[in-house]
Amino acid sequence: MKRVCELFGRTCNRDSISYISSLINELLDEPVAVIDKELNHRYIEWKTYDFFTLVQPVEMGGDFIILRINPEYLTITQTFVVNPYLEF
């Protein structure tokens, strides 16, 4: 966590951990919705997909932030978004 705090230009304390956690939670709260589309030969009437999932809570003494990236989100972005921010 010390290194993560340094990346944000902050000292590693509870306020910094709270700030970083809020940034991660903001990303988690922005799923993409797929409505009336076919993906991988499967019809999707309506479903949301998250970019990643936080595997364990962000902690002060933790050494890592463990995230699980959702490959379906990447496929959806590549397939349906005209100009995705991410290059694949």
DSSP file (Angstrom, degrees, kcal/mol; ACC not computed):
  #  RESIDUE AA STRUCTURE BP1 BP2  ACC     N-H-->O    O-->H-N    N-H-->O    O-->H-N    TCO  KAPPA ALPHA  PHI   PSI    X-CA   Y-CA   Z-CA
    1    1 A M     >        0   0    0      0, 0.0     4,-2.8     0, 0.0     5,-0.2   0.000 360.0 360.0 360.0 -29.6    0.0    0.0    0.0
    2    2 A K  H  >  +     0   0    0     60,-0.3     4,-2.1     1,-0.2     8,-0.1   0.934 360.0  46.4 -58.2 -44.6    2.9    2.3    0.6
    3    3 A R  H  > S+     0   0    0      2,-0.2     4,-2.0     1,-0.2    -1,-0.2   0.894 111.1  51.9 -65.7 -40.1    3.8    2.2   -3.1
    4    4 A V  H  > S+     0   0    0      1,-0.2     4,-1.1     2,-0.2    -1,-0.2   0.921 109.7  49.7 -62.4 -43.8    0.2    2.7   -4.2
    5    5 A C  H ><>S+     0   0    0     -4,-2.8     5,-2.7     1,-0.2     3,-0.5   0.903 108.6  53.1 -61.0 -40.6    0.0    5.8   -1.9
    6    6 A E  H ><5S+     0   0    0     -4,-2.1     3,-1.6     1,-0.2    -1,-0.2   0.879 101.8  59.0 -62.2 -37.8    3.2    7.1   -3.4
    7    7 A L  H 3<5S+     0   0    0     -4,-2.0    -1,-0.2     1,-0.3    -2,-0.2   0.817 109.2  44.7 -60.6 -29.7    1.7    6.7   -6.9
    8    8 A F  T <<5S-     0   0    0     -4,-1.1    -1,-0.3    -3,-0.5    -2,-0.2   0.353 118.9-113.4 -94.1   4.5   -1.1    9.1   -5.8
    9    9 A G  T < 5S+     0   0    0     -3,-1.6     2,-0.3     1,-0.2    -3,-0.2   0.836  75.7 125.4  69.4  33.4    1.5   11.5   -4.2
   10   10 A R      < -     0   0    0     -5,-2.7    -1,-0.2    -8,-0.1     2,-0.2  -0.887  64.6-113.6-124.0 152.3    0.1   10.7   -0.7
   11   11 A T        -     0   0    0     -2,-0.3     2,-1.1    -3,-0.1     5,-0.2  -0.559  44.8-101.9 -76.9 152.1    1.6    9.6    2.6
   12   12 A C  S    S+     0   0    0     -2,-0.2     2,-0.3     4,-0.1   -10,-0.1  -0.645  72.2 122.2 -83.4 100.1    0.4    6.1    3.6
   13   13 A N  S  > S-     0   0    0     -2,-1.1     4,-2.3   -11,-0.0     5,-0.2  -0.860  77.7 -84.9-144.4 179.9   -2.2    6.7    6.3
   14   14 A R  H  > S+     0   0    0     -2,-0.3     4,-2.3     1,-0.2     5,-0.2   0.857 125.2  53.9 -61.8 -35.9   -5.8    5.9    7.0
   15   15 A D  H  > S+     0   0    0      2,-0.2     4,-2.3     1,-0.2    -1,-0.2   0.904 109.6  48.0 -64.8 -40.6   -7.0    8.9    5.0
   16   16 A S  H  > S+     0   0    0      2,-0.2     4,-2.7    -5,-0.2     5,-0.2   0.910 111.2  49.8 -66.5 -41.9   -5.0    7.9    2.0
   17   17 A I  H  X S+     0   0    0     -4,-2.3     4,-2.6     1,-0.2    -2,-0.2   0.908 111.1  50.0 -62.5 -41.5   -6.3    4.3    2.2
   18   18 A S  H  X S+     0   0    0     -4,-2.3     4,-2.1    -5,-0.2    -2,-0.2   0.906 111.0  49.6 -62.3 -42.3   -9.8    5.7    2.4
   19   19 A Y  H  X S+     0   0    0     -4,-2.3     4,-1.8     2,-0.2    -2,-0.2   0.932 112.6  46.1 -62.4 -47.9   -9.2    7.9   -0.6
   20   20 A I  H  X S+     0   0    0     -4,-2.7     4,-2.2     1,-0.2    -2,-0.2   0.895 111.4  52.7 -64.0 -41.0   -7.8    5.0   -2.7
   21   21 A S  H  X S+     0   0    0     -4,-2.6     4,-2.7     1,-0.2    -1,-0.2   0.894 107.2  52.3 -61.2 -39.9  -10.6    2.8   -1.7
   22   22 A S  H  X S+     0   0    0     -4,-2.1     4,-1.9     2,-0.2    -1,-0.2   0.873 108.2  51.0 -66.5 -35.6  -13.2    5.4   -2.8
   23   23 A L  H  X S+     0   0    0     -4,-1.8     4,-1.7     2,-0.2    -2,-0.2   0.919 112.0  46.8 -64.8 -43.5  -11.5    5.6   -6.2
   24   24 A I  H  X S+     0   0    0     -4,-2.2     4,-2.2     1,-0.2    -2,-0.2   0.925 112.0  50.3 -64.1 -44.4  -11.7    1.8   -6.6
   25   25 A N  H  X S+     0   0    0     -4,-2.7     4,-1.5     1,-0.2    -1,-0.2   0.850 105.9  56.6 -63.5 -33.8  -15.3    1.8   -5.5
   26   26 A E  H  < S+     0   0    0     -4,-1.9    -1,-0.2     1,-0.2    -2,-0.2   0.907 108.7  46.7 -63.9 -40.7  -16.1    4.5   -8.0
   27   27 A L  H >< S+     0   0    0     -4,-1.7     3,-1.4     1,-0.2    24,-0.3   0.887 110.0  53.5 -65.6 -38.6  -14.7    2.3  -10.8
   28   28 A L  H 3< S+     0   0    0     -4,-2.2    -1,-0.2     1,-0.3    -2,-0.2   0.782 103.2  58.4 -66.8 -25.8  -16.7   -0.7   -9.4
   29   29 A D  T 3< S+     0   0    0     -4,-1.5    -1,-0.3     1,-0.2    -2,-0.2   0.340  91.4  76.1 -86.1   7.4  -19.9    1.4   -9.5
   30   30 A E    <   +     0   0    0     -3,-1.4    -1,-0.2    -5,-0.1    21,-0.2  -0.559  62.3 164.6-118.4  66.8  -19.6    2.0  -13.3
   31   31 A P        -     0   0    0      0, 0.0     2,-0.4     0, 0.0    19,-0.2  -0.301  35.7-120.0 -75.5 167.2  -20.6   -1.2  -15.0
   32   32 A V  E     -A   49   0A   0     17,-2.7    17,-2.7    -2,-0.0     2,-0.4  -0.894  23.2-141.6-105.8 139.5  -21.4   -1.4  -18.7
   33   33 A A  E     -A   48   0A   0     -2,-0.4     2,-0.5    15,-0.2    15,-0.2  -0.843   7.6-159.2-104.3 137.6  -24.9   -2.6  -19.7
   34   34 A V  E     -A   47   0A   0     13,-3.1    13,-2.0    -2,-0.4     2,-0.4  -0.973  14.4-178.5-115.1 124.1  -25.6   -4.8  -22.7
   35   35 A I  E     -A   46   0A   0     -2,-0.5    11,-0.2    11,-0.2    10,-0.2  -0.986  61.8 -14.0-129.3 126.0  -29.1   -4.8  -24.0
   36   36 A D  E    S+     0   0A   0      9,-1.6     2,-0.3     8,-0.5     9,-0.2   0.913  96.6 129.1  55.1  53.1  -30.5   -6.8  -26.9
   37   37 A K  E     -A   44   0A   0      7,-1.9     7,-3.6    -3,-0.1     2,-0.5  -0.903  55.2-128.8-132.2 160.4  -27.2   -8.0  -28.3
   38   38 A E  E     +A   43   0A   0     -2,-0.3     2,-0.4     5,-0.2     5,-0.2  -0.954  27.4 177.4-110.7 131.5  -25.6  -11.2  -29.3
   39   39 A L  E >   -A   42   0A   0      3,-2.9     3,-0.7    -2,-0.5    37,-0.0  -0.989  68.8 -10.0-137.6 124.2  -22.2  -12.0  -27.9
   40   40 A N  T 3  S-     0   0    0     -2,-0.4    -1,-0.1     1,-0.2     3,-0.1   0.908 129.4 -54.4  54.2  45.8  -20.3  -15.3  -28.5
   41   41 A H  T 3  S+     0   0    0      1,-0.2     2,-0.4    -3,-0.0    -1,-0.2   0.768 117.4 113.8  61.6  28.9  -23.3  -16.8  -30.2
   42   42 A R  E <   -A   39   0A   0     -3,-0.7    -3,-2.9     2,-0.0     2,-0.4  -0.996  65.0-130.9-133.3 128.0  -25.4  -16.1  -27.1
   43   43 A Y  E     -A   38   0A   0     -2,-0.4     2,-0.6    -5,-0.2    -5,-0.2  -0.627  17.4-160.7 -80.4 131.1  -28.3  -13.6  -27.0
   44   44 A I  E     -A   37   0A   0     -7,-3.6    -7,-1.9    -2,-0.4    -8,-0.5  -0.947  12.0-178.3-114.6 112.3  -28.2  -11.1  -24.1
   45   45 A E  E    S-     0   0A   0     -2,-0.6    -9,-1.6     1,-0.3     2,-0.3   0.946  75.3 -24.2 -72.5 -49.6  -31.5   -9.5  -23.3
   46   46 A W  E    S+A   35   0A   0    -11,-0.2     2,-0.3   -10,-0.1    -1,-0.3  -0.825  76.3 145.9-166.1 124.8  -30.2   -7.3  -20.5
   47   47 A K  E     -A   34   0A   0    -13,-2.0   -13,-3.1    -2,-0.3     2,-0.3  -0.972  32.0-136.6-160.0 146.5  -27.1   -7.7  -18.3
   48   48 A T  E     -A   33   0A   0     -2,-0.3     2,-0.4   -15,-0.2   -15,-0.2  -0.821  15.3-161.1-106.4 150.6  -24.5   -5.6  -16.7
   49   49 A Y  E     -A   32   0A   0    -17,-2.7   -17,-2.7    -2,-0.3     2,-0.3  -0.996   8.6-143.5-131.4 133.3  -20.7   -6.3  -16.6
   50   50 A D        -     0   0    0     -2,-0.4    23,-0.3   -19,-0.2    20,-0.2  -0.702  14.8-134.5 -92.3 147.7  -18.1   -4.9  -14.2
   51   51 A F  S    S-     0   0    0    -24,-0.3    19,-2.7    -2,-0.3     2,-0.3   0.939  83.8 -12.3 -65.4 -48.1  -14.6   -4.0  -15.4
   52   52 A F  E     -B   69   0B   0     17,-0.3     2,-0.4   -25,-0.1    17,-0.2  -0.970  60.8-130.5-149.6 166.6  -13.1   -5.7  -12.4
   53   53 A T  E     -B   68   0B   0     15,-2.2    15,-2.7    -2,-0.3     2,-0.6  -0.962  24.3-124.0-119.6 135.7  -13.9   -7.1   -9.0
   54   54 A L  E     -B   67   0B   0     -2,-0.4    13,-0.2    13,-0.2     4,-0.0  -0.711  22.6-164.5 -77.8 117.7  -12.1   -6.2   -5.8
   55   55 A V  S    S+     0   0    0     11,-2.6    -1,-0.2    -2,-0.6    12,-0.1   0.861  70.3   8.8 -77.1 -37.1  -11.0   -9.6   -4.4
   56   56 A Q  S    S-     0   0    0     10,-0.8    10,-0.3    -3,-0.1    -1,-0.2  -0.982  91.9 -88.3-141.8 154.1  -10.1   -8.4   -0.9
   57   57 A P        -     0   0    0      0, 0.0     2,-0.5     0, 0.0     9,-0.1  -0.231  44.7-107.2 -61.7 149.0  -10.7   -5.2    1.0
   58   58 A V        -     0   0    0    -41,-0.1     2,-0.3     7,-0.1     7,-0.1  -0.669  47.3-172.1 -76.5 124.2   -8.0   -2.5    0.7
   59   59 A E    >   -     0   0    0     -2,-0.5     3,-0.8     5,-0.3     5,-0.0  -0.875  34.6-123.5-124.9 153.6   -6.2   -2.4    4.1
   60   60 A M  T 3  S+     0   0    0     -2,-0.3    -1,-0.1     1,-0.2   -58,-0.1   0.911 113.7  37.7 -58.7 -47.1   -3.6   -0.2    5.7
   61   61 A G  T 3  S+     0   0    0    -60,-0.1    -1,-0.2    -3,-0.0   -59,-0.0   0.411  92.1 120.5 -89.0   3.3   -1.1   -3.0    6.3
   62   62 A G    <   -     0   0    0     -3,-0.8   -60,-0.3     1,-0.1     3,-0.1  -0.311  52.5-154.6 -70.9 151.2   -1.8   -4.8    3.1
   63   63 A D  S    S+     0   0    0    -62,-0.1     2,-0.3     1,-0.1    -1,-0.1   0.652  73.5  28.7 -94.8 -19.3    0.9   -5.4    0.5
   64   64 A F        -     0   0    0    -63,-0.0     2,-0.6     2,-0.0    -5,-0.3  -0.937  59.6-137.6-140.6 157.4   -1.3   -5.6   -2.5
   65   65 A I        -     0   0    0     -2,-0.3     2,-0.6    -7,-0.1    -7,-0.1  -0.986  32.0-156.4-110.5 115.3   -4.6   -4.5   -4.1
   66   66 A I        +     0   0    0     -2,-0.6   -11,-2.6   -10,-0.3   -10,-0.8  -0.845  16.9 174.5-102.8 119.3   -6.0   -7.7   -5.7
   67   67 A L  E     -B   54   0B   0     -2,-0.6     2,-0.6   -13,-0.2   -13,-0.2  -0.923  24.0-145.0-121.4 145.0   -8.4   -7.1   -8.6
   68   68 A R  E     -B   53   0B   0    -15,-2.7   -15,-2.2    -2,-0.4     2,-0.3  -0.953  19.2-144.8-110.4 114.8  -10.0   -9.7  -10.9
   69   69 A I  E     -B   52   0B   0     -2,-0.6   -17,-0.3   -17,-0.2   -18,-0.1  -0.606  12.0-131.6 -80.3 136.7  -10.4   -8.3  -14.4
   70   70 A N    >>  -     0   0    0    -19,-2.7     4,-1.3    -2,-0.3     3,-0.7  -0.794  12.5-162.3 -90.5 109.0  -13.6   -9.4  -16.2
   71   71 A P  H 3> S+     0   0    0      0, 0.0     4,-2.2     0, 0.0    -1,-0.2   0.797  89.3  62.2 -64.3 -26.5  -12.6  -10.6  -19.7
   72   72 A E  H 3> S+     0   0    0      2,-0.2     4,-2.8     1,-0.2     5,-0.2   0.885  99.8  54.7 -64.2 -37.1  -16.2  -10.4  -20.9
   73   73 A Y  H <> S+     0   0    0     -3,-0.7     4,-2.7   -23,-0.3    -1,-0.2   0.925 108.4  48.7 -60.1 -44.4  -16.1   -6.6  -20.1
   74   74 A L  H  X S+     0   0    0     -4,-1.3     4,-2.4     1,-0.2    -2,-0.2   0.910 112.3  48.0 -63.4 -42.2  -13.1   -6.3  -22.4
   75   75 A T  H  X S+     0   0    0     -4,-2.2     4,-2.5     2,-0.2    -2,-0.2   0.919 112.4  49.1 -63.4 -44.0  -14.8   -8.3  -25.2
   76   76 A I  H  X>S+     0   0    0     -4,-2.8     4,-3.0     2,-0.2     5,-0.5   0.922 111.6  48.8 -62.3 -44.9  -18.0   -6.2  -24.8
   77   77 A T  H  X5S+     0   0    0     -4,-2.7     4,-1.5     1,-0.2    -1,-0.2   0.924 114.5  45.4 -61.5 -44.3  -16.0   -2.9  -25.0
   78   78 A Q  H  <5S+     0   0    0     -4,-2.4    -1,-0.2    -5,-0.2    -2,-0.2   0.872 119.7  41.1 -66.8 -37.2  -14.1   -4.1  -28.0
   79   79 A T  H  <5S+     0   0    0     -4,-2.5    -2,-0.2    -5,-0.2    -3,-0.2   0.896 127.7  23.1 -79.7 -42.9  -17.2   -5.4  -29.8
   80   80 A F  H  <5S+     0   0    0     -4,-3.0     2,-0.5    -5,-0.2    -3,-0.2   0.636  98.1  87.1-107.5 -16.6  -19.8   -2.8  -29.1
   81   81 A V     << -     0   0    0     -4,-1.5     0, 0.0    -5,-0.5     0, 0.0  -0.762  62.1-150.6 -92.2 127.5  -18.0    0.5  -28.3
   82   82 A V  S    S+     0   0    0     -2,-0.5    -1,-0.2     1,-0.3    -5,-0.0   0.912  90.9  12.1 -63.0 -45.7  -17.2    2.6  -31.4
   83   83 A N  S    S-     0   0    0      0, 0.0    -1,-0.3     0, 0.0    -5,-0.1  -0.657  82.9-164.0-134.4  77.5  -14.1    4.2  -29.9
   84   84 A P        -     0   0    0      0, 0.0    -6,-0.0     0, 0.0    -7,-0.0  -0.281  22.6-135.0 -65.6 147.6  -13.1    2.4  -26.7
   85   85 A Y  S    S+     0   0    0      2,-0.0     2,-0.4     0, 0.0    -8,-0.0   0.812  91.6  69.8 -68.7 -29.7  -10.6    4.2  -24.4
   86   86 A L  S    S-     0   0    0    -12,-0.0     2,-0.5     2,-0.0     0, 0.0  -0.741  77.9-143.6 -91.7 135.2   -8.7    0.9  -24.0
   87   87 A E              0   0    0     -2,-0.4    -2,-0.0     1,-0.1    -9,-0.0  -0.847 360.0 360.0 -96.8 132.9   -6.8   -0.4  -27.0
   88   88 A F              0   0    0     -2,-0.5    -1,-0.1   -10,-0.0   -10,-0.0   0.391 360.0 360.0-109.0 360.0   -6.8   -4.2  -27.3
